[in-house]
């Protein structure tokens, strides 16, 4: 196991309410970017957008329905009221609430993947035997068509508060959170192989996930984000920093990059085609950035503190000039400017929104918009 210690700590201002002075000259305080679109979806836990399909889906908790499906117009604006979608669960567990914790569109196919979980008070045996965590939908004429339900058995746990899923850049694998090693009750992650239609592949008559033990570097919940530039290597969250799972290496599959100045639980994000991964320490004001190549960390971290922030989401990159890192927070969204190489700078600003904890956040390359799920608009 490799452990690297962060060596650079910068101070970032979370909300600049007054002008600053540089060399005696007044400089206007930064303002939030204008290309932010708020989608009203109470209880949001995750958000995914499809540029090719013109759809936005928000996972939710604490409601009779678990998804809200929004259609987008030619400019990326929300067109009409969202469609509420109730996710399936067996009759034996109808008394126990379920919630959508992760959502992701296939990068090239009209397929949506949703990860759901059920209340921790549900009977364990029935949940393992009958509750499907992963739901796969095809998209036809803007509607979700159920295609497959899977993710039950001894490898799967329930009652978790986070459950992000991730696909590699080519859509050949879907990476899964909140698993255990059967018989050992240890925290694990895994993946399903996907076929040319985007559906998990049946092997020897069954669909079984490939699983790896991560108990030494992160307890449950471990669904705090996946960045998979390639099919074979994925970066995920671990304690005090990121880790890489090299699925081709049987002797040293997990490489952990821990930092003494990063709090334990971080949500991890980044672009699969980008050179950086970013971590946001949940419930704190700490961010980190580390360069990667094909899913392997290559450089020492940059660690920044964001005074006043209470970070709550997976970090999202907003390309542009300047490029920004957007992170959901308590009662708002934090925007940190990135330099030309992708490192966080000391320029930041917050956008207040009506949400106690912003978790649903995603960027659209086509529309050049950041979508944010909120309780209601101001």
Residue pairs with C-beta under 8 A, 6 or more apart in sequence:
1 216
1 217
1 254
1 255
1 256
2 255
2 256
2 257
3 256
3 257
3 258
4 241
4 257
4 258
4 259
4 297
4 300
4 301
5 258
5 259
5 260
5 261
6 241
6 259
6 260
6 261
6 262
6 288
6 300
6 301
6 302
6 303
7 300
7 301
8 300
8 301
8 302
8 303
9 261
9 303
9 304
9 305
10 302
10 303
10 304
10 305
10 344
10 345
10 346
11 304
11 305
11 307
11 346
12 287
12 304
12 305
12 306
12 307
12 336
12 344
12 345
12 346
12 347
12 348
13 306
13 307
13 346
13 347
13 348
14 285
14 306
14 307
14 308
14 309
14 334
14 348
14 350
15 308
15 349
15 350
16 29
16 30
16 348
16 349
17 29
18 29
19 26
19 27
19 28
19 29
20 26
20 27
20 29
21 27
29 349
30 337
30 347
30 348
30 349
31 349
32 333
32 335
32 349
32 350
32 351
33 318
33 324
33 335
33 370
35 318
35 368
35 369
35 370
36 333
36 351
36 369
36 370
36 372
37 76
37 77
37 78
37 369
37 370
37 371
37 372
38 353
38 372
38 373
38 374
38 377
39 47
39 56
39 58
39 68
39 70
39 78
39 82
39 360
39 371
39 372
39 373
39 374
40 82
40 373
40 374
40 375
40 376
40 377
41 47
41 58
41 60
41 68
41 82
41 360
41 373
41 374
42 60
42 62
42 63
42 375
42 376
43 60
43 61
43 62
43 63
43 99
44 58
44 59
44 60
44 355
44 358
44 359
44 360
44 373
44 374
45 59
45 60
45 61
45 99
45 100
45 101
45 359
45 360
46 58
46 59
46 100
46 101
46 102
46 103
46 164
46 359
46 360
47 56
47 57
47 58
47 59
47 103
47 359
47 360
47 361
47 362
47 371
47 372
47 373
48 56
48 57
48 103
48 104
48 105
48 112
48 362
49 55
49 56
49 57
49 72
49 105
49 362
49 363
49 364
49 371
50 56
50 105
50 112
50 139
51 364
51 365
51 366
51 367
52 108
52 110
52 366
53 105
53 110
53 139
53 142
54 71
54 72
54 73
54 142
55 69
55 70
55 71
55 72
55 105
55 139
55 142
56 69
56 70
56 71
56 72
56 78
56 371
57 67
57 68
57 69
57 70
57 103
57 105
57 112
57 114
58 67
58 68
58 70
58 82
58 103
58 360
58 373
59 66
59 67
59 99
59 100
59 101
59 102
59 103
59 114
59 360
60 66
60 67
60 68
60 99
60 100
61 97
61 99
61 100
61 101
62 97
62 99
63 84
64 84
64 86
65 84
65 85
65 86
65 87
66 85
66 86
66 87
66 98
66 99
66 100
66 116
67 84
67 85
67 86
67 87
67 100
67 103
67 114
67 144
68 82
68 83
68 84
68 85
69 82
69 83
69 85
69 144
70 78
70 79
70 82
70 83
71 78
71 79
71 80
71 142
72 78
72 79
72 367
73 79
75 367
76 364
76 366
76 367
76 368
76 369
85 144
87 98
87 100
87 114
87 116
87 135
88 132
88 135
88 146
88 149
89 96
89 98
89 116
89 118
89 131
90 126
90 130
90 131
92 123
92 126
92 130
93 118
93 122
93 123
93 126
93 127
93 130
93 131
96 118
96 119
96 121
96 122
97 118
97 119
98 116
98 117
98 118
98 119
98 131
99 116
99 117
99 118
100 114
100 115
100 116
101 115
101 116
101 117
101 160
101 161
101 162
101 163
101 164
101 223
102 113
102 114
102 115
102 163
102 164
102 165
102 177
102 223
103 112
103 113
103 114
103 115
103 165
104 112
104 113
104 165
104 166
104 167
104 174
105 111
105 112
105 113
106 112
106 113
106 167
106 171
106 194
106 198
107 167
107 169
107 170
107 171
108 170
108 171
109 171
109 197
109 198
110 138
110 139
110 140
111 136
111 137
111 138
111 139
111 147
111 197
111 198
111 199
112 136
112 137
112 138
112 139
112 144
113 134
113 135
113 136
113 137
113 165
113 167
113 174
114 134
114 135
114 136
114 137
115 133
115 134
115 135
115 151
115 163
115 164
115 165
115 176
115 177
115 223
116 132
116 133
116 135
116 163
117 133
117 158
117 159
117 160
117 163
117 178
118 127
118 131
118 158
118 159
119 158
119 159
120 158
120 159
121 159
122 131
122 158
122 159
124 158
127 158
128 152
128 153
128 154
128 156
128 158
129 152
129 153
130 152
131 152
131 156
131 158
132 149
132 150
132 151
132 152
133 150
133 151
133 152
133 156
133 158
133 163
133 176
133 178
134 148
134 149
134 150
134 151
134 165
134 174
134 176
134 192
134 200
135 146
135 148
135 149
136 146
136 147
136 148
136 149
136 150
136 198
136 199
136 200
137 144
137 145
137 146
137 147
138 144
138 145
138 147
138 198
139 145
147 199
148 199
148 200
150 192
150 200
150 207
151 176
151 209
154 180
154 182
154 183
155 179
155 180
155 181
155 182
155 188
155 190
155 209
155 211
156 178
156 179
156 180
157 178
157 179
157 180
157 220
160 177
160 178
160 220
160 221
160 223
161 221
162 177
162 178
162 221
162 222
162 223
162 224
162 267
163 177
163 178
163 221
163 223
164 177
164 223
164 224
164 225
164 226
164 267
164 314
165 174
165 175
165 176
165 177
165 223
165 226
166 174
166 175
166 225
166 226
166 227
166 228
166 234
167 173
167 174
167 175
167 194
167 228
168 175
168 228
168 229
168 230
168 231
168 234
168 272
169 228
169 229
169 230
169 272
169 273
170 231
171 194
171 198
172 193
172 194
172 231
173 191
173 192
173 193
173 194
173 228
173 231
174 191
174 192
174 194
174 200
175 189
175 190
175 191
175 226
175 228
175 234
175 236
176 189
176 190
176 191
176 192
176 209
177 189
177 221
177 222
177 223
177 224
177 226
178 220
178 221
178 222
178 223
179 187
179 188
179 189
179 190
179 209
179 211
180 186
180 187
180 188
180 220
181 188
181 211
181 213
181 215
184 213
186 213
186 215
187 213
187 214
187 215
187 218
187 219
187 220
187 222
188 211
188 212
188 213
188 214
188 215
188 222
189 211
189 212
189 214
189 222
189 236
189 245
190 209
190 210
190 211
190 212
191 209
191 210
191 234
191 247
192 200
192 201
192 207
192 209
192 210
193 200
193 201
193 203
193 210
194 200
194 201
195 201
200 207
201 207
210 247
212 245
212 247
212 253
212 254
214 222
214 236
214 238
214 243
214 245
214 254
217 238
217 239
217 243
217 254
217 256
217 258
218 224
218 237
218 238
218 239
218 243
222 236
222 237
224 236
224 237
224 265
224 266
224 267
224 268
224 282
224 314
225 236
225 237
225 267
225 268
225 269
225 314
226 234
226 235
226 236
226 268
227 234
227 235
227 236
227 268
227 269
227 270
227 271
227 272
227 277
227 292
227 295
228 234
228 235
228 272
228 295
229 272
229 273
229 292
229 294
229 295
230 294
230 295
232 246
232 247
232 248
232 295
233 244
233 245
233 246
233 247
233 248
233 294
233 295
233 296
234 244
234 245
234 247
234 295
235 242
235 243
235 244
235 268
235 270
235 277
235 292
235 295
235 297
236 242
236 243
236 244
236 245
236 268
237 243
237 265
237 266
237 267
237 268
237 279
238 256
238 257
238 258
239 258
239 264
239 265
240 258
240 259
240 260
240 262
240 263
240 264
240 266
241 256
241 257
241 258
241 259
241 262
241 266
241 279
241 288
241 290
241 301
242 256
242 257
242 266
242 268
242 277
242 279
242 290
242 297
243 254
243 255
243 256
243 257
244 254
244 255
244 292
244 295
244 296
244 297
245 253
245 254
246 252
246 253
246 254
246 255
246 295
246 296
247 253
255 296
255 297
257 290
257 297
257 301
259 288
259 301
259 303
261 286
261 303
262 279
262 281
262 286
262 288
262 301
262 303
263 281
263 283
263 284
263 286
264 281
265 281
265 282
265 283
266 279
266 280
266 281
266 282
266 286
266 288
267 279
267 280
267 282
267 311
267 313
267 314
267 315
268 277
268 278
268 279
268 314
268 315
269 277
269 278
269 279
269 280
269 314
269 315
269 316
269 317
270 276
270 277
270 278
270 292
270 315
270 317
271 317
271 319
274 317
274 342
275 291
275 292
275 293
275 341
275 342
276 289
276 290
276 291
276 292
276 317
276 342
276 343
277 289
277 290
277 292
277 297
278 287
278 288
278 289
278 315
278 317
278 325
278 344
279 287
279 288
279 289
279 290
279 315
280 286
280 287
280 311
280 313
280 314
280 315
280 327
281 287
281 311
282 311
282 312
283 310
283 311
283 312
284 309
284 310
284 311
285 305
285 306
285 307
285 308
285 309
285 310
285 311
286 303
286 304
286 305
286 306
286 311
287 303
287 304
287 306
287 311
287 315
287 325
287 327
287 336
287 344
288 301
288 302
288 303
288 304
289 301
289 302
289 304
289 325
289 342
289 343
289 344
290 297
290 299
290 300
290 301
290 302
291 297
291 298
291 299
291 342
292 298
302 343
302 344
304 336
304 344
306 334
306 336
306 348
309 327
309 329
309 334
309 350
310 329
310 330
311 327
311 328
311 329
311 334
312 327
312 328
312 329
312 330
312 357
312 358
312 359
313 327
313 328
313 329
313 358
313 359
313 360
313 361
314 327
314 361
315 325
315 326
315 327
316 325
316 326
316 327
316 361
316 362
316 363
316 370
317 323
317 324
317 325
317 326
317 338
317 363
318 324
318 325
318 326
318 335
318 363
318 370
319 363
319 365
320 368
322 337
322 338
322 347
323 337
323 338
323 342
324 335
324 336
324 337
324 338
325 335
325 336
325 338
325 344
326 333
326 334
326 335
326 361
326 363
326 370
327 333
327 334
327 336
327 361
328 334
328 355
328 357
328 358
328 359
328 360
328 361
328 372
329 350
329 357
329 358
330 356
330 357
330 358
331 352
331 353
331 354
331 355
331 356
332 350
332 351
332 352
332 353
332 358
333 350
333 351
333 353
333 358
333 361
333 370
333 372
334 348
334 349
334 350
335 348
335 349
335 350
335 351
336 344
336 345
336 347
336 348
337 344
337 345
337 347
337 348
338 344
338 345
339 345
353 372
353 374
353 378
354 374
354 375
354 376
354 377
354 378
355 373
355 374
355 375
356 375
358 372
358 373
358 374
359 373
360 371
360 372
360 373
361 370
361 371
361 372
361 373
362 370
362 371
363 369
363 370
363 371
364 370
364 371
